[in-house]
Amino acid sequence: MKNIAILGSTGSIGTSTLSIVASYPERYRVASLVAGRNVHLAFQQCARWRPLLASMATPELAQQLAARLRSSGVTGIEIVHGTEGSVRAATLKEVDFVVSAIVGVAGLEATYAAVMAGKPIGLANKECMVAAGEILTAAAREEKVPLLPIDSEHNAIHQCMRAGTLQEVKQIWLTASGGPFRKLPLSEFEHITVEQALKHPTWVMGQRITIDSATLLNKGLEIIEACRLFDLPPAQVKVTVHPQSTVHSLVEYVDGSILAQISVTDMRLPILYALSYPERVESELNFDMRALADLHFEPPDLERFPCLRLAYEAAEAGGAHPIALNASDEVAVAAFLEGRISFMGIPRTIEEVLAATPASHPSTIAEVLEVDAQSRERAHAVIAARTVAARKDMPVRA
Ligand SMILES: NC(=O)c1ccc[n+]([C@@H]2O[C@H](COP(=O)([O-])OP(=O)(O)OC[C@H]3O[C@@H](n4cnc5c(N)ncnc54)[C@H](OP(=O)(O)O)[C@@H]3O)[C@@H](O)[C@H]2O)c1
């Protein structure tokens, strides 16, 4: 029986993880849950799964959760909050495995603490690999903790890499669905609405990753995540646009063999793989072979999707630049969702923040978080300057 901590239990990955736990009650049990602001769902999850501990983002939300549990007669669950609460949830002595699925760098400290406590990690939270991948992978090597990717592309690469050694890998190919605007003419990108950008053609996910998939910044974050997870330079990590999302990624070996991982478009499969690794357990996530009749691959268009170019540049620069890429994107996506900047304002904001980021190599989580905070400030300033310029009727591009 594996006791699991789920960081981000109320999100898309968190709820999929709980559905795997529900399907395999003889294998997995919930030890702790971490949610952000969704008290209603956190309450339902606590009532059903009876974890030892649950955490909310703030003290007020934690109080609300505790009060609802009390009034429903649910007892025996310790309710905590904030980063300290997430860290407690991830490091409880009873926890055997941590699913890291908080969105953004909010999940970084708990993921790092889990590694340092020797807990195997199922890693969905790519932002924490982008911001602090070198620190996390070094700590995982030191502590001999497996970091098992849940992101479907990296999970596919992990599976294909079991067939050879790192030295035998020529390059890896991350597949990208291309998002909803793969065929939209560049001239129309300026007018993309929030509603259009939130309609992903193949996956149902949280808001930030859905917008990141539409700009292809998500693929950019995945390039950096792959470099860190698999110890490869950016030049060996390629992207191919594959709209069907059937081939989840490929590994090309030096002898010319290419191995691909193919499965249903359902995140429960990579979650199950990570939870059960190195075993494989039987599932009902069957693939319909007829889906192989129509597979299409094409190179990405860097002109319409500048975020991909920016990510390669940040990956090459390393250090502070991937942190700034992730932080400025998070701020820009929030501004786009609130209608404060246009769709193309997202890459423009990131580009300005990257250009203003001094080269540095943070070597602790505290230093990473400092660069993250500075990058957020820069992104807010870039967006505010554009908004002021727009109000004064000055020529603007945001
Ligand atoms: N969804 C996918 O298919 C998919 C695939 C690959 C990788 N990923 C990665 O997995 C991560 C999660 O994605 P998602 O799609 O599941 O996102 P999501 O649906 O937006 O869920 C995010 C989760 O993080 C929690 N959260 C946010 N801020 C928090 C904070 N300050 N403290 C504690 N919890 C906090 C949210 O809580 P509340 O909802 O309660 O506020 C929610 O449980 C992301 O890094 C994403 O890139 C997702």
Ligand as a Chemical Component Dictionary entry (heavy atoms), coordinates in Angstrom:
data_LIG
# 
_chem_comp.id                   LIG 
_chem_comp.type                 NON-POLYMER 
_chem_comp.pdbx_formal_charge   0 
_chem_comp.three_letter_code    LIG 
# 
loop_
_chem_comp_atom.comp_id 
_chem_comp_atom.atom_id 
_chem_comp_atom.alt_atom_id 
_chem_comp_atom.type_symbol 
_chem_comp_atom.charge 
_chem_comp_atom.model_Cartn_x 
_chem_comp_atom.model_Cartn_y 
_chem_comp_atom.model_Cartn_z 
_chem_comp_atom.pdbx_ordinal 
LIG N1  N1  N 0  -3.666 19.335 -16.524 1  
LIG C1  C1  C 0  -2.842 18.630 -17.254 2  
LIG O1  O1  O 0  -3.266 17.822 -18.087 3  
LIG C2  C2  C 0  -1.363 18.786 -17.077 4  
LIG C3  C3  C 0  -0.512 18.055 -17.918 5  
LIG C4  C4  C 0  0.853  18.160 -17.710 6  
LIG C5  C5  C 0  1.376  18.957 -16.718 7  
LIG N2  N2  N 1  0.522  19.679 -15.935 8  
LIG C6  C6  C 0  1.104  20.549 -14.918 9  
LIG O2  O2  O 0  0.565  20.171 -13.654 10 
LIG C7  C7  C 0  0.425  21.317 -12.823 11 
LIG C8  C8  C 0  -1.038 21.436 -12.413 12 
LIG O3  O3  O 0  -1.803 21.626 -13.591 13 
LIG P1  P1  P 0  -3.398 21.555 -13.570 14 
LIG O4  O4  O 0  -3.812 21.570 -14.987 15 
LIG O5  O5  O -1 -3.822 20.435 -12.687 16 
LIG O6  O6  O 0  -3.711 22.963 -12.907 17 
LIG P2  P2  P 0  -5.059 23.421 -12.183 18 
LIG O7  O7  O 0  -6.203 22.603 -12.647 19 
LIG O8  O8  O 0  -5.109 24.895 -12.341 20 
LIG O9  O9  O 0  -4.782 23.041 -10.645 21 
LIG C9  C9  C 0  -3.792 23.712 -9.899  22 
LIG C10 C10 C 0  -3.800 23.197 -8.475  23 
LIG O10 O10 O 0  -2.847 23.969 -7.722  24 
LIG C11 C11 C 0  -3.520 24.468 -6.551  25 
LIG N3  N3  N 0  -2.881 25.716 -6.132  26 
LIG C12 C12 C 0  -2.722 26.859 -6.829  27 
LIG N4  N4  N 0  -2.076 27.782 -6.084  28 
LIG C13 C13 C 0  -1.815 27.197 -4.886  29 
LIG C14 C14 C 0  -1.183 27.633 -3.700  30 
LIG N5  N5  N 0  -0.677 28.855 -3.568  31 
LIG N6  N6  N 0  -1.105 26.748 -2.664  32 
LIG C15 C15 C 0  -1.614 25.508 -2.762  33 
LIG N7  N7  N 0  -2.219 25.042 -3.880  34 
LIG C16 C16 C 0  -2.323 25.871 -4.919  35 
LIG C17 C17 C 0  -4.952 24.673 -7.018  36 
LIG O11 O11 O 0  -5.823 24.801 -5.922  37 
LIG P3  P3  P 0  -7.294 25.498 -6.044  38 
LIG O12 O12 O 0  -7.904 25.025 -7.308  39 
LIG O13 O13 O 0  -7.956 24.947 -4.806  40 
LIG O14 O14 O 0  -7.098 26.975 -5.978  41 
LIG C18 C18 C 0  -5.147 23.365 -7.791  42 
LIG O15 O15 O 0  -5.345 22.294 -6.894  43 
LIG C19 C19 C 0  0.925  22.514 -13.652 44 
LIG O16 O16 O 0  2.252  22.736 -13.335 45 
LIG C20 C20 C 0  0.803  22.028 -15.079 46 
LIG O17 O17 O 0  1.718  22.648 -15.950 47 
LIG C21 C21 C 0  -0.821 19.603 -16.087 48 
# 
loop_
_chem_comp_bond.comp_id 
_chem_comp_bond.atom_id_1 
_chem_comp_bond.atom_id_2 
_chem_comp_bond.value_order 
_chem_comp_bond.pdbx_ordinal 
LIG N1  C1  SING 1  
LIG C1  O1  DOUB 2  
LIG C1  C2  SING 3  
LIG C2  C3  SING 4  
LIG C2  C21 DOUB 5  
LIG C3  C4  DOUB 6  
LIG C4  C5  SING 7  
LIG C5  N2  DOUB 8  
LIG N2  C6  SING 9  
LIG N2  C21 SING 10 
LIG C6  O2  SING 11 
LIG C6  C20 SING 12 
LIG O2  C7  SING 13 
LIG C7  C8  SING 14 
LIG C7  C19 SING 15 
LIG C8  O3  SING 16 
LIG O3  P1  SING 17 
LIG P1  O4  DOUB 18 
LIG P1  O5  SING 19 
LIG P1  O6  SING 20 
LIG O6  P2  SING 21 
LIG P2  O7  DOUB 22 
LIG P2  O8  SING 23 
LIG P2  O9  SING 24 
LIG O9  C9  SING 25 
LIG C9  C10 SING 26 
LIG C10 O10 SING 27 
LIG C10 C18 SING 28 
LIG O10 C11 SING 29 
LIG C11 N3  SING 30 
LIG C11 C17 SING 31 
LIG N3  C12 SING 32 
LIG N3  C16 SING 33 
LIG C12 N4  DOUB 34 
LIG N4  C13 SING 35 
LIG C13 C14 SING 36 
LIG C13 C16 DOUB 37 
LIG C14 N5  SING 38 
LIG C14 N6  DOUB 39 
LIG N6  C15 SING 40 
LIG C15 N7  DOUB 41 
LIG N7  C16 SING 42 
LIG C17 O11 SING 43 
LIG C17 C18 SING 44 
LIG O11 P3  SING 45 
LIG P3  O12 DOUB 46 
LIG P3  O13 SING 47 
LIG P3  O14 SING 48 
LIG C18 O15 SING 49 
LIG C19 O16 SING 50 
LIG C19 C20 SING 51 
LIG C20 O17 SING 52 
# 
